[in-house]
Amino acid sequence: MHSGDITIENISKIEGSAGLKVTIQDGQVTDLKFIIQDYRRFYTQVVKSKPIAGVPAFLSRICGTCSVSHLFASLEAIEKSQDIKISEQTRILRRLAYDALMIRDHALHLYFFMLPDVLGIDSILDIPDDPNDFGHTLLHDSFDIKKLGTDISNTIIGAAIHAPFPTIGGFVKNPDPSKFAEFIDRLEKIRPQVIRGIKLFYDWKAELFRNSDYLCLRNNDHFDFLEGEVINSDGKRVAEEDFYKFLKAVVIPYSQAEGYVFSDTHEDYLVGSLARLNLNLDLLHPRTKADISQYLNFFPSNNVYDNNLAQAVEILQAVDDAIDILKNVKINPEEKPVTKPVKAGIGVGVVEAPRGILYHMAEVDDKGMIKDYDVIVPTSQNQINIENDLKKFFQENLDKEEATLKLEAEKIIRTYDPCMSCATNFLKLEIIRK
């Protein structure tokens, strides 16, 4: 293909709308636009002048898939604005709930969206209803894994989506520990299933190498999705409250999502599981490292497809961390949320959503009302990196069939696990020859 436009106007069955337009002139990719549409929903405007008590639960509605991420980031931001120090019980229960989120959310992406790509089929509906079929085995693994993550979420925070128990300063209802022994047993039983999935993505030979930079939270004590400093591949460390200063927002005129680059280098970067494994490999749970050591030699990796392998590894990490917590946590059922008189203040909450760094900033007035609010989501941070990966792919593969270009572009977008990636086949391709 020497000249023409590849236009993908509608990405269906996704959260929001997106498209892709590639312009090719004389055998060169002269322009590529990954277009995120209908992105702005004005949540951060709606919460202005609202009391802080209801804001985290409202902002969890930004995303159904990872509502817990938005809930916990908002709670952290508001708690910091009010100088509220949560108890150790609250801290460990939030960590457990977050392990459950990663277990079910990563399983959804890997088995429902990526598995057909690995198996070379169109959809999970094409997997034979045959217990002897490997795809059938993997799909039923995912049912067990995902259900367990959901069940733990229901017990610890009241629901897997839009959880009602967490509140500013703690929990309105503490979990029932009588179910913990059952969860430990079920977590142990799914470990072989999780490891089977890790091997699957380790063996998958899909490749797209580009020397990206990576950004994630790092807690020097343990592998952590909720607490730490922001670091990049060069070892630069930034406190959570300074994260916004670390970035430069880039207006993308054809997209409803802002892009982001490093403020000092103006370089793109990648957030998500691949970044976390690249920069936090040494912090994995000892049992996780021991049982899958043969599958960790890909990290650090510049192959974007290894984001899937990294997610599979993180499921096992979350399983092993959850087992430890459930065995050791002591619940005080009478503990109440920490409260303080409201005051004016600014707080920043940074957590690792399944798809990467999620930033919430809350500015509160002296009456406990939101004065200003800001949210930066992982997909907008990855947008420029996705574009640059796609540019590299198209430039190196212009001699391939149009159907192949379409399928591979889908896989590249999907492997980032963006918030729009909710279907196996979602790109409509139109070729206009010049």
C-alpha positions as CSV (number, residue, x, y, z in Angstrom):
1,M,0.0,0.0,0.0
2,H,1.7,3.2,-1.2
3,S,-1.0,5.8,-0.8
4,G,-4.4,6.2,0.8
5,D,-6.3,6.8,4.0
6,I,-7.2,4.1,6.4
7,T,-10.2,5.5,8.3
8,I,-11.7,3.7,11.3
9,E,-14.7,5.9,12.1
10,N,-16.5,4.0,14.8
11,I,-15.2,1.7,17.5
12,S,-18.3,-0.1,18.7
13,K,-19.1,-1.8,22.0
14,I,-16.7,0.3,24.0
15,E,-16.9,2.7,26.9
16,G,-17.2,6.0,24.9
17,S,-16.3,6.3,21.3
18,A,-13.0,6.2,19.5
19,G,-11.5,6.0,16.0
20,L,-8.3,5.8,14.0
21,K,-7.3,7.6,10.9
22,V,-4.0,6.8,9.1
23,T,-2.7,8.8,6.1
24,I,-0.2,7.2,3.8
25,Q,1.7,9.1,1.1
26,D,4.3,7.5,-1.1
27,G,5.0,4.6,1.2
28,Q,5.2,6.7,4.3
29,V,2.8,7.2,7.2
30,T,2.5,11.0,7.1
31,D,-0.3,11.3,9.7
32,L,-2.0,9.1,12.3
33,K,-4.7,10.1,14.7
34,F,-6.1,7.9,17.5
35,I,-9.3,9.8,18.2
36,I,-11.1,9.5,21.5
37,Q,-14.6,10.9,21.2
38,D,-17.4,11.7,23.7
39,Y,-14.7,11.6,26.4
40,R,-15.8,14.7,28.4
41,R,-18.7,13.9,30.8
42,F,-18.0,16.9,33.2
43,Y,-17.9,14.9,36.4
44,T,-15.3,17.2,37.9
45,Q,-17.5,20.2,37.1
46,V,-20.6,18.7,38.7
47,V,-18.9,18.1,42.0
48,K,-18.0,21.8,42.5
49,S,-19.9,23.4,45.4
50,K,-21.0,19.9,46.6
51,P,-20.2,18.6,50.1
52,I,-17.2,16.3,50.3
53,A,-19.2,13.5,51.9
54,G,-20.9,12.4,48.7
55,V,-18.1,13.2,46.2
56,P,-16.1,9.9,46.2
57,A,-19.2,7.7,45.6
58,F,-20.4,10.0,42.9
59,L,-17.0,10.0,41.1
60,S,-16.8,6.2,41.2
61,R,-19.5,6.5,38.5
62,I,-16.8,7.8,36.1
63,C,-16.2,4.1,35.2
64,G,-18.1,1.0,36.0
65,T,-15.2,-1.4,35.3
66,C,-12.8,0.2,37.8
67,S,-15.1,2.3,39.9
68,V,-13.1,1.1,43.0
69,S,-10.1,2.9,41.6
70,H,-11.9,6.2,41.3
71,L,-13.5,5.7,44.7
72,F,-10.2,5.1,46.5
73,A,-8.4,7.9,44.6
74,S,-11.1,10.3,45.6
75,L,-11.2,9.2,49.2
76,E,-7.4,9.6,49.4
77,A,-7.5,13.1,47.9
78,I,-10.3,14.3,50.2
79,E,-8.7,12.7,53.3
80,K,-5.4,14.4,52.5
81,S,-7.2,17.7,52.1
82,Q,-8.7,17.3,55.6
83,D,-5.5,15.9,57.2
84,I,-7.4,12.7,58.0
85,K,-5.1,9.7,58.8
86,I,-6.8,6.4,58.2
87,S,-6.4,3.5,60.6
88,E,-4.2,0.5,59.8
89,Q,-7.4,-1.6,59.6
90,T,-8.8,0.7,56.9
91,R,-5.5,0.7,55.1
92,I,-5.2,-3.1,54.9
93,L,-8.9,-3.6,54.0
94,R,-8.6,-1.2,51.1
95,R,-5.5,-3.1,50.0
96,L,-7.4,-6.3,50.1
97,A,-10.3,-4.8,48.2
98,Y,-7.8,-3.6,45.6
99,D,-6.3,-7.0,45.2
100,A,-9.9,-8.2,44.5
101,L,-10.3,-5.5,41.9
102,M,-7.1,-6.5,40.1
103,I,-8.1,-10.2,40.1
104,R,-11.4,-9.6,38.4
105,D,-10.6,-6.7,36.2
106,H,-7.4,-8.2,34.7
107,A,-9.3,-11.5,34.2
108,L,-12.0,-9.7,32.3
109,H,-9.5,-8.1,29.9
110,L,-7.2,-11.1,29.4
111,Y,-9.8,-13.8,28.9
112,F,-12.7,-12.0,27.4
113,F,-10.9,-9.4,25.2
114,M,-7.4,-10.8,24.5
115,L,-7.9,-14.6,24.6
116,P,-9.6,-14.6,21.1
117,D,-6.5,-12.8,19.7
118,V,-4.2,-15.4,21.3
119,L,-6.3,-18.4,20.0
120,G,-6.8,-16.8,16.5
121,I,-10.6,-16.7,16.7
122,D,-13.1,-13.9,16.4
123,S,-14.8,-14.1,19.8
124,I,-15.1,-16.2,23.0
125,L,-18.4,-17.3,21.5
126,D,-16.3,-19.3,19.0
127,I,-14.6,-21.4,21.7
128,P,-16.0,-24.9,21.5
129,D,-18.2,-26.2,24.3
130,D,-15.9,-29.1,24.8
131,P,-14.1,-29.7,28.2
132,N,-11.2,-31.2,26.3
133,D,-10.6,-27.9,24.3
134,F,-7.8,-25.7,25.7
135,G,-9.8,-22.5,25.0
136,H,-12.8,-24.0,26.9
137,T,-10.5,-24.7,29.9
138,L,-9.1,-21.2,29.9
139,L,-12.5,-19.6,29.6
140,H,-13.7,-21.6,32.6
141,D,-10.6,-20.6,34.5
142,S,-11.6,-17.0,33.9
143,F,-15.1,-17.7,35.4
144,D,-13.6,-19.0,38.6
145,I,-11.0,-16.2,38.9
146,K,-13.4,-13.4,38.1
147,K,-16.1,-14.7,40.4
148,L,-13.7,-15.0,43.3
149,G,-12.5,-11.4,42.8
150,T,-16.2,-10.3,42.8
151,D,-17.1,-12.3,45.9
152,I,-14.2,-10.8,47.9
153,S,-15.2,-7.3,46.8
154,N,-18.8,-7.9,47.8
155,T,-17.6,-9.0,51.3
156,I,-15.0,-6.4,51.9
157,I,-16.5,-3.2,50.4
158,G,-20.1,-4.2,49.8
159,A,-20.0,-4.5,46.0
160,A,-17.6,-5.0,43.1
161,I,-19.0,-1.9,41.3
162,H,-19.9,1.3,43.1
163,A,-19.0,-0.1,46.6
164,P,-21.1,1.3,49.4
165,F,-18.9,0.5,52.5
166,P,-15.8,2.7,52.0
167,T,-16.2,6.3,53.1
168,I,-14.0,9.2,54.1
169,G,-11.9,8.1,57.0
170,G,-12.8,4.4,56.9
171,F,-15.8,2.1,56.4
172,V,-19.4,2.6,57.2
173,K,-19.7,-1.2,57.7
174,N,-16.8,-3.5,58.5
175,P,-16.6,-6.9,56.7
176,D,-17.6,-10.2,58.2
177,P,-14.4,-12.2,58.9
178,S,-16.3,-15.5,59.0
179,K,-15.9,-15.8,55.2
180,F,-12.2,-15.3,55.2
181,A,-11.3,-19.0,55.6
182,E,-13.4,-19.9,52.5
183,F,-11.7,-17.1,50.5
184,I,-8.2,-18.4,51.5
185,D,-9.2,-21.9,50.3
186,R,-10.6,-20.6,47.0
187,L,-7.6,-18.4,46.4
188,E,-5.3,-21.4,46.8
189,K,-7.4,-23.4,44.4
190,I,-7.3,-20.8,41.6
191,R,-3.5,-20.4,41.7
192,P,-2.9,-23.2,39.2
193,Q,-5.5,-21.7,36.9
194,V,-3.9,-18.3,37.2
195,I,-0.4,-19.8,36.4
196,R,-1.9,-21.5,33.4
197,G,-3.0,-18.1,32.1
198,I,0.5,-16.7,32.8
199,K,2.1,-19.4,30.7
200,L,-0.4,-18.7,27.9
201,F,0.6,-15.1,27.6
202,Y,4.3,-15.9,28.1
203,D,4.1,-18.3,25.1
204,W,2.2,-15.9,22.8
205,K,4.6,-14.6,20.2
206,A,3.0,-11.2,19.4
207,E,5.6,-8.5,19.3
208,L,5.8,-4.7,18.9
209,F,9.0,-3.2,20.3
210,R,9.4,0.5,20.9
211,N,11.7,2.2,23.4
212,S,9.0,3.7,25.6
213,D,9.4,5.3,28.9
214,Y,7.4,3.9,31.8
215,L,5.7,5.5,34.8
216,C,4.1,3.9,37.9
217,L,3.9,4.0,41.7
218,R,6.6,2.4,43.7
219,N,6.4,1.5,47.4
220,N,9.9,0.3,48.4
221,D,8.4,-2.1,51.0
222,H,6.1,-4.2,48.8
223,F,4.3,-4.4,45.5
224,D,1.6,-1.7,46.0
225,F,-1.3,-0.4,43.9
226,L,-2.3,2.3,46.4
227,E,0.7,4.0,48.0
228,G,4.2,5.1,47.0
229,E,6.1,7.6,44.9
230,V,5.7,8.1,41.2
231,I,8.8,6.9,39.4
232,N,9.9,6.7,35.8
233,S,12.4,4.5,33.9
234,D,15.3,6.8,34.7
235,G,14.7,6.6,38.4
236,K,13.1,10.0,38.8
237,R,10.9,10.1,41.9
238,V,8.0,12.4,42.4
239,A,5.7,12.7,45.4
240,E,2.0,12.2,44.7
241,E,1.2,15.8,45.4
242,D,3.7,16.9,42.8
243,F,2.6,14.4,40.1
244,Y,0.7,17.1,38.1
245,K,3.9,19.2,37.9
246,F,5.7,16.3,36.5
247,L,3.5,16.2,33.4
248,K,2.6,18.5,30.6
249,A,-0.9,18.3,29.2
250,V,-1.0,18.3,25.4
251,V,-4.1,19.5,23.7
252,I,-5.1,17.0,20.9
253,P,-7.4,19.0,18.6
254,Y,-9.0,15.9,17.1
255,S,-9.6,14.1,20.4
256,Q,-11.8,14.8,23.4
257,A,-9.0,13.5,25.7
258,E,-5.9,15.4,26.6
259,G,-2.6,13.7,26.1
260,Y,0.4,13.9,28.5
261,V,4.1,14.0,28.2
262,F,7.0,14.5,30.6
263,S,7.2,18.2,31.4
264,D,11.0,18.2,31.2
265,T,11.7,16.0,28.2
266,H,8.3,16.3,26.3
267,E,8.5,12.5,25.7
268,D,5.6,10.1,25.6
269,Y,5.3,7.4,28.2
270,L,3.3,4.3,29.1
271,V,1.4,3.5,32.3
272,G,-0.2,0.2,33.3
273,S,0.8,-3.3,34.2
274,L,3.8,-3.3,31.9
275,A,5.2,-0.2,33.6
276,R,4.6,-1.7,37.0
277,L,6.3,-5.0,36.2
278,N,9.2,-3.2,34.5
279,L,9.9,-0.9,37.5
280,N,8.6,-3.1,40.5
281,L,9.6,-6.6,39.5
282,D,11.8,-6.9,42.6
283,L,8.9,-6.2,44.8
284,L,6.6,-9.0,43.7
285,H,5.4,-11.3,46.5
286,P,8.1,-14.0,47.3
287,R,5.7,-16.8,46.6
288,T,4.7,-15.3,43.2
289,K,8.3,-14.9,42.2
290,A,9.2,-18.5,43.3
291,D,6.3,-20.2,41.4
292,I,6.6,-18.3,38.1
293,S,10.3,-17.4,38.0
294,Q,10.6,-19.0,34.5
295,Y,8.0,-16.5,33.2
296,L,9.5,-13.3,34.5
297,N,12.6,-13.2,32.3
298,F,10.7,-11.0,29.8
299,F,10.9,-8.1,32.2
300,P,11.9,-5.3,31.9
301,S,10.3,-5.4,28.4
302,N,9.8,-2.9,25.6
303,N,7.3,-5.2,23.9
304,V,3.9,-3.6,24.4
305,Y,2.2,-7.0,24.1
306,D,3.9,-8.0,27.3
307,N,1.3,-5.7,29.0
308,N,-0.9,-8.8,28.9
309,L,1.7,-11.0,30.5
310,A,2.2,-8.4,33.1
311,Q,-1.5,-8.3,33.9
312,A,-1.5,-12.1,34.2
313,V,1.4,-11.9,36.7
314,E,-0.4,-9.2,38.6
315,I,-3.4,-11.5,39.1
316,L,-1.1,-14.0,40.9
317,Q,0.5,-11.2,42.9
318,A,-2.9,-10.0,44.0
319,V,-3.9,-13.6,44.9
320,D,-0.8,-14.2,47.1
321,D,-1.1,-10.8,48.7
322,A,-4.8,-11.4,49.5
323,I,-4.0,-14.8,51.0
324,D,-1.5,-13.2,53.4
325,I,-4.0,-10.4,54.4
326,L,-6.9,-12.8,55.0
327,K,-4.7,-15.1,57.1
328,N,-3.4,-12.2,59.3
329,V,-5.9,-9.4,59.4
330,K,-7.8,-8.8,62.7
331,I,-11.1,-7.0,62.3
332,N,-12.4,-4.7,64.9
333,P,-16.1,-4.7,64.0
334,E,-16.7,-1.6,66.2
335,E,-14.1,0.6,64.4
336,K,-15.7,3.8,63.1
337,P,-14.4,6.2,60.4
338,V,-11.9,8.8,61.4
339,T,-13.6,12.2,61.4
340,K,-12.4,15.8,61.8
341,P,-14.1,19.2,61.6
342,V,-14.0,20.4,58.0
343,K,-11.4,22.8,56.9
344,A,-10.0,24.4,53.7
345,G,-7.4,22.3,52.0
346,I,-6.0,20.6,48.9
347,G,-5.4,16.9,48.6
348,V,-4.0,14.6,45.9
349,G,-4.8,10.9,45.6
350,V,-2.8,8.8,43.2
351,V,-3.5,5.1,42.8
352,E,-2.7,2.4,40.2
353,A,-5.9,1.7,38.4
354,P,-5.8,-1.6,36.4
355,R,-4.8,0.5,33.4
356,G,-2.2,2.7,35.1
357,I,-1.8,5.8,37.2
358,L,-5.0,7.5,38.2
359,Y,-4.8,11.0,39.7
360,H,-7.5,12.9,41.7
361,M,-7.1,16.4,43.1
362,A,-9.6,17.9,45.5
363,E,-9.6,21.5,46.7
364,V,-12.0,22.0,49.5
365,D,-13.3,25.3,51.1
366,D,-13.7,26.0,54.8
367,K,-17.3,24.8,54.7
368,G,-16.4,21.4,53.4
369,M,-17.5,22.1,49.8
370,I,-15.5,21.2,46.7
371,K,-13.9,24.3,45.3
372,D,-12.0,22.6,42.5
373,Y,-11.5,19.0,41.3
374,D,-9.3,17.4,38.7
375,V,-8.9,13.8,37.4
376,I,-6.3,12.4,35.0
377,V,-7.0,8.9,33.8
378,P,-4.6,6.2,32.5
379,T,-6.0,6.1,28.9
380,S,-5.5,9.8,28.3
381,Q,-1.9,9.4,29.5
382,N,-1.4,6.5,27.2
383,Q,-3.0,8.2,24.2
384,I,0.2,9.6,22.7
385,N,2.1,6.4,23.3
386,I,-0.6,4.4,21.6
387,E,-0.4,6.7,18.6
388,N,3.4,6.3,18.4
389,D,3.2,2.5,18.6
390,L,0.6,2.5,15.8
391,K,2.8,4.8,13.7
392,K,5.7,2.4,14.1
393,F,3.5,-0.6,13.2
394,F,2.0,0.9,10.1
395,Q,5.3,2.2,8.8
396,E,6.9,-1.2,9.2
397,N,4.0,-3.2,7.7
398,L,2.6,-1.2,4.7
399,D,3.2,-4.2,2.4
400,K,0.7,-6.3,4.3
401,E,-3.0,-6.9,3.4
402,E,-5.5,-4.4,4.6
403,A,-7.3,-7.0,6.7
404,T,-4.1,-7.8,8.5
405,L,-3.4,-4.1,9.2
406,K,-6.9,-3.8,10.6
407,L,-6.6,-6.8,12.9
408,E,-3.1,-5.9,14.1
409,A,-4.2,-2.3,14.8
410,E,-7.0,-3.7,16.9
411,K,-4.6,-5.9,18.9
412,I,-2.3,-3.1,19.6
413,I,-5.1,-0.9,20.9
414,R,-6.5,-3.7,22.9
415,T,-3.3,-4.7,24.5
416,Y,-3.2,-1.4,26.3
417,D,-6.5,-2.3,27.9
418,P,-7.9,1.2,27.4
419,C,-11.2,2.1,28.9
420,M,-12.7,1.9,25.4
421,S,-11.5,-1.7,24.9
422,C,-14.8,-3.6,25.5
423,A,-15.1,-5.9,22.5
424,T,-13.0,-8.3,20.5
425,N,-13.8,-6.9,17.0
426,F,-14.5,-3.2,17.3
427,L,-12.8,-1.4,14.4
428,K,-14.6,-0.5,11.1
429,L,-12.1,0.0,8.4
430,E,-12.6,2.2,5.4
431,I,-9.9,2.6,2.7
432,I,-9.9,5.7,0.5
433,R,-7.3,5.5,-2.2
434,K,-5.9,8.8,-3.6
